């Protein structure tokens, strides 16, 4: 259980310090390309139902102590490779909140937008092209251009947008951050 708390403590400040996200009632949350699941775990700890998706769930820290290789049933765990065409499309209008951190696969933008329920939220944070000057990733395929993320969700209500230096876990990186609400109609 200690490891779970440690992971939750390192959840992105973008979610832990946002008043709107703190006020969400029990919601359906998608943690896309979840990695260790640290951001989805923050919502799981608050009683939300979380779907964790990643190419491999090997690094996922379980939101509760599983019994003999079983996973907690209140959450969904999907080992899907979203880039090779083998995964089914994301369900439309399913999630109240979608989280995407440190992941960019541009062909998924339409699916990500479609999976958010009308009036739902997206929280997206990933690297911008300036990151290549200081470290990884360096491949432009994984780096947003200036205002690219904001432009991708231009018809949504923008609650937060930032591009620049982000300090997390004592590491400096260059990222874009977006929190936006999908139009209700």
Secondary structure, DSSP 4 states (H G I P E B T S, - for coil): -HHHHHHHHTS-HHHHT-HHHHT--S-EEEEET-TT-HHHHHHHHTT-EEEEEES--TTPPPSS--STTPPPTTSEEEE--SSSS-SPPPPTT-EEEEEEES---GGGHHHHHHHEEEEEEEEEEEEBGGGGGTSS---GGGSBPTTHHHHHTTTSEEEEEEEEEEEETTEEEEEEEEEEE----
